[in-house]
Amino acid sequence: MNAPRVRLHDVEAFERWTPFVRPFRFGAVTVEGAFQAFLRVVVEVEGHGRATGMAAELMPPKWFDKRSERTPDDTVRDLKASLAHAVHEAGGLRRADTAFGHHVALQERQLAWARAADVTPLSASFGVSQVDKAVLDGLSRALGRSFVPVLAANGVGLDARLTPDLGQAAIDARLAAVAPGRSIALRHTVGLMDRIEGPDSLAGELDAAALRFFKLKLGGEPEADCRRLVEIAALLDRRCADYRVTVDANEQYTPEALADLFARTQAEPRLAALMPRLLFVEQPFDRRVTFEQPLDATVAARGVIIDEADDSYDAFPRSRALGYRGVSSKCCKGFYKALLNAARVAVWNAEAGQPLYLVSAEDLTCQPGLAVQQDTAFVAALGLTHVERNGHHYVDGFGPAPEAEADGFVAAHPGLYDRTDRVRLAVASGTLDLSSLDRPGFATGAAPDLSSLLPLSMLSPEGQPA
């Protein structure tokens, strides 16, 4: 497919306050609610007319920017500003271009704005990522195809201008390998405040769902984290015949402390079953020091990936040179970057003759509806077999969305959602049924109730009308 030229019209952003049903502590922050952003754009595709595309994503505080001098409210305002600036700039892209061409132009303008506004590159990319997802949705709808064949045929015009280490042949080969994912295993997040046993606990989650994959949050203190891993292992060893885990430090460790943690876990007999089932370690160090020194060889052997440090198109190859093995995919950071990183993994693993490198599928509390559908369908199309999903755990179903909105999504995707007292993500099998997402557009099939949303920036930090 020759990538069609598109024009963007009527770019709009909205938001909805989303309270959590339980606090979610990751790293040094505890979140009890967050705004969800929604974006809509009309895409005019040469030779195919117009279609409307949509996207959604949560805006949690203190993840895109963990600088100590920035308050949680500051970081949320930066995300709103990022989205507002991306919307403004996207509305000003008057000439026709490929979907990826628009991304390149928008990303350049967004990063220049961020440098002047003291906004982190990761926060800046948030706004661009929402435009990109909505454009892919609109483009695919206009073509009457699912996003998967659109990507496979490079209908977005993806090229190597942002990744000079990659050749076009490698990009095209990786795109050609994408395929619709019919299902994917759920990797359940165990937050730092989540109980392991008793009421409203991990044990209760095991009662409710056939879970095999788990993401365990670490707090940065080797002794305390080792104790918590022992507590978790006692439950998993008893309840799960076969399981796998990842650990995520959310930038809380120093290199010395992480080496200490692994020395403790190696010496702890109660972790003899859990530690060999560790798939990888996610973002142990502050993003600002990640690239300052190579990984300790013992730590590197565990398989370490970057997440918050993945704030530029060259972050993954730079981290690889220091001993890192992988990088996370999150649509909030940009699916084009994830696609190009997947192409790198294919090239590097072919050169190594073994699967040394990986792209993992991680979550940022993607909410039921557009956010969880687009992010999950994307990583499944990459061929990933399990994905961290936690939005359903910390928010009650569709949260404050109107009941009719939830009804629309469960009607469109009866395998992905179920209804008891209200519509929720269907997780009992431990896998997510994605079969209904293979339809025209970017894994949508239903739409949020726009009348229930407020225009971007019309809410105070506490989620009340300004």
Secondary structure, DSSP 4 states (H G I P E B T S, - for coil): -PPPPEEEEEEEEEEEEEEEEEEEEETTEEEEEEEEEEEEEEEEETTTEEEEEEEEEEE-TTSS---TTS-HHHHHHHHHHHHHHHHHHHHT--S-B-HHHHHHHHHHHHHHHHHHHT--HHHHHHHHHHHHHHHHHHHHHHHTSBHHHHHHTTTT---STT-TTS-HHHHHHHHHT----SEEEEEEEE-TT-BSSSTTBHHHHHHHS---EEEEE--S-HHHHHHHHHHHHHHHHHH-SS-EEEEE-TT-B-HHHHHHHHHHHHH-GGGTTTGGGEEEEE--B-TTTTTSSPPPHHHHTT-EEESTT--STTHHHHHHTTT--EEEE-TTT-HHHHHHHHHHHHHHHHHHTS---EEEE--S-PPTTHHHHHHHHHHHHTT-SEEEE-HHHHS-TTTTS-HHHHHHHHHH-TTTEEESSSEEE--TTSEEE-GGG-SSBSS-SS---GGG-EETT-B-TTSSB-
